[in-house]
Amino acid sequence: MGKPTDARGKLAFFKFGNTTLELIEPDHEPSCWREFLDRNGPGFHHFAFKVKGMKEKTAAFEKDGYPLLQKGEFTGGRYAYFDTEKQFGALIELLEFDKAA
């Protein structure tokens, strides 16, 4: 949301073929996870898509009117969440991995 944060979350992943269910328990620090939970309670937060070219995809989303809410790095890649809740009922997350995952 335009400012660095120390936000962290507990994550659990469950794979079902080519679909992954991700459960996120955010800490108290500001994040799009915490904001969603405080506003809506537990529920569906986002759709995620694997991409290549995160910088270009981020620029395209923002150009099309979907603001970047949160981004970060993790071991082996990076993620970005975009504000698409009004249009799609959930956020869209882009995931870019350094190696095929």
Contacts in CASP RR format, 6 or more apart in sequence:
PFRMAT RR
TARGET T0000
AUTHOR 0000-0000-0000
METHOD contacts of the structure
MODEL  1
MGKPTDARGKLAFFKFGNTTLELIEPDHEPSCWREFLDRNGPGFHHFAFK
VKGMKEKTAAFEKDGYPLLQKGEFTGGRYAYFDTEKQFGALIELLEFDKA
A
1 30 0 8 1.000
1 32 0 8 1.000
1 69 0 8 1.000
1 70 0 8 1.000
3 30 0 8 1.000
5 29 0 8 1.000
5 30 0 8 1.000
5 31 0 8 1.000
6 29 0 8 1.000
7 26 0 8 1.000
7 27 0 8 1.000
7 29 0 8 1.000
7 30 0 8 1.000
7 31 0 8 1.000
7 33 0 8 1.000
7 34 0 8 1.000
7 70 0 8 1.000
8 26 0 8 1.000
8 27 0 8 1.000
8 29 0 8 1.000
9 24 0 8 1.000
9 25 0 8 1.000
9 26 0 8 1.000
9 27 0 8 1.000
9 33 0 8 1.000
10 24 0 8 1.000
10 25 0 8 1.000
11 22 0 8 1.000
11 23 0 8 1.000
11 24 0 8 1.000
11 25 0 8 1.000
12 22 0 8 1.000
12 23 0 8 1.000
13 20 0 8 1.000
13 21 0 8 1.000
13 22 0 8 1.000
13 23 0 8 1.000
14 20 0 8 1.000
14 21 0 8 1.000
14 22 0 8 1.000
14 23 0 8 1.000
20 48 0 8 1.000
22 48 0 8 1.000
24 33 0 8 1.000
24 45 0 8 1.000
26 33 0 8 1.000
26 34 0 8 1.000
26 37 0 8 1.000
27 34 0 8 1.000
28 34 0 8 1.000
31 70 0 8 1.000
32 69 0 8 1.000
32 70 0 8 1.000
32 81 0 8 1.000
32 91 0 8 1.000
33 45 0 8 1.000
33 70 0 8 1.000
36 45 0 8 1.000
36 91 0 8 1.000
44 90 0 8 1.000
45 90 0 8 1.000
45 91 0 8 1.000
46 81 0 8 1.000
46 90 0 8 1.000
46 91 0 8 1.000
46 92 0 8 1.000
46 93 0 8 1.000
47 88 0 8 1.000
47 90 0 8 1.000
47 91 0 8 1.000
47 92 0 8 1.000
47 93 0 8 1.000
48 79 0 8 1.000
48 92 0 8 1.000
48 93 0 8 1.000
48 94 0 8 1.000
48 95 0 8 1.000
49 92 0 8 1.000
49 93 0 8 1.000
49 94 0 8 1.000
49 95 0 8 1.000
50 95 0 8 1.000
50 96 0 8 1.000
50 97 0 8 1.000
50 101 0 8 1.000
51 57 0 8 1.000
51 94 0 8 1.000
51 95 0 8 1.000
51 96 0 8 1.000
52 96 0 8 1.000
53 96 0 8 1.000
54 78 0 8 1.000
54 80 0 8 1.000
54 94 0 8 1.000
54 96 0 8 1.000
57 80 0 8 1.000
57 94 0 8 1.000
58 68 0 8 1.000
58 71 0 8 1.000
58 80 0 8 1.000
58 94 0 8 1.000
61 68 0 8 1.000
61 80 0 8 1.000
61 82 0 8 1.000
61 92 0 8 1.000
61 94 0 8 1.000
62 68 0 8 1.000
62 82 0 8 1.000
66 82 0 8 1.000
66 83 0 8 1.000
66 84 0 8 1.000
66 87 0 8 1.000
66 92 0 8 1.000
67 82 0 8 1.000
67 83 0 8 1.000
68 80 0 8 1.000
68 81 0 8 1.000
68 82 0 8 1.000
68 83 0 8 1.000
69 81 0 8 1.000
69 82 0 8 1.000
69 83 0 8 1.000
69 91 0 8 1.000
70 80 0 8 1.000
70 81 0 8 1.000
71 78 0 8 1.000
71 79 0 8 1.000
71 80 0 8 1.000
71 81 0 8 1.000
72 78 0 8 1.000
72 79 0 8 1.000
72 80 0 8 1.000
76 97 0 8 1.000
76 98 0 8 1.000
76 99 0 8 1.000
77 95 0 8 1.000
77 96 0 8 1.000
77 97 0 8 1.000
77 98 0 8 1.000
78 95 0 8 1.000
78 96 0 8 1.000
79 93 0 8 1.000
79 94 0 8 1.000
79 95 0 8 1.000
79 96 0 8 1.000
80 93 0 8 1.000
80 94 0 8 1.000
81 91 0 8 1.000
81 92 0 8 1.000
81 93 0 8 1.000
82 91 0 8 1.000
82 92 0 8 1.000
82 93 0 8 1.000
82 94 0 8 1.000
83 91 0 8 1.000
84 90 0 8 1.000
84 91 0 8 1.000
84 92 0 8 1.000
85 91 0 8 1.000
END
